[in-house]
Amino acid sequence: MLRFELTEDRSMRLLDPADADELFALIDANREHLARWMPFVGQTRSAADSLTFIHAAVRQHEENRSLQMAIVQEGRIVGVAGFHRIDWTARATSIGYWLAEAHQGAGTMTLAVRALVDYAIRVLGLHRVEIRAGVENRRSRAIPERLGFREDGSVRGAERIGSRVIDHVIYAITDREWTPSNGLRAHAELTA
C-alpha cells in the first residue's frame, strides 16, 4: 500500500472507502473555508458523495490514471492531495490539494506536495508537474513558489466556483529542475 511518511505524526496514504464518513465530516466542518477555492464543496452534501469520490479515486489509481491521498495527522484525516490526471504520453501530471483550516500554517501541505512531486519525478518517471491556483489564493500559490516551481502564466476565467469565475496562475517544474533538496527550506522552517 502506497504511503508517504512526512513527519513523525503526519503521513499520506491512499483513500479507502472506509474513509467516507470521516472525509465528509472534515469537508462539512470546513465548508465555509473550503468553498472559497474548491468547487467540489458545493457538490459534497453527504458521506455518500464522499464515497462516490473515493470509489472513483480508487478506480482511477488502479487504472494508473491518477492518485488521491489522504493527509493524516495523528491518525485523523486533515486534508487530501494528489494527481488530478497522469498523462503518460506527455509524462506529465498536475497536483491538487486542500487542507482543513485548523491544520494550515504548519508546513503540512508543503511537505505533502513535495512528497508527491518527488514520487512523480523519481518513481513514476514523469517529466513535468503542474500546479494551478487561484490568482488571489496566496496560501495555495505559496506552496509551488516555496518548492521551486516556476510561474508559467495564467488562465483567465479558468474555473467556476459557485457563482464566481476565477483566474488561475500556472506553476510548473520539470524533472531537470527538481532535486531532492527542493522544499527543504520549508521543512527547516517547520522544525525550527
Secondary structure, 3 states (H helix, E strand, C coil): CCEEECCCCEEEEECCHHHHHHHHHHHHHCHHHHHCCCHHHHHCCCHHHHHHHHHHHHHHHHCCCCEEEEEEECCEEEEEEEEEEEECCCCEEEEEEEECHHHCCCCHHHHHHHHHHHHHHHHCCCCEEEEEEECCCHHHHHHHHHCCCEEEEEEEEEEEECCEEEEEEEEEEECCCCCCCCCHHHHHHHHC
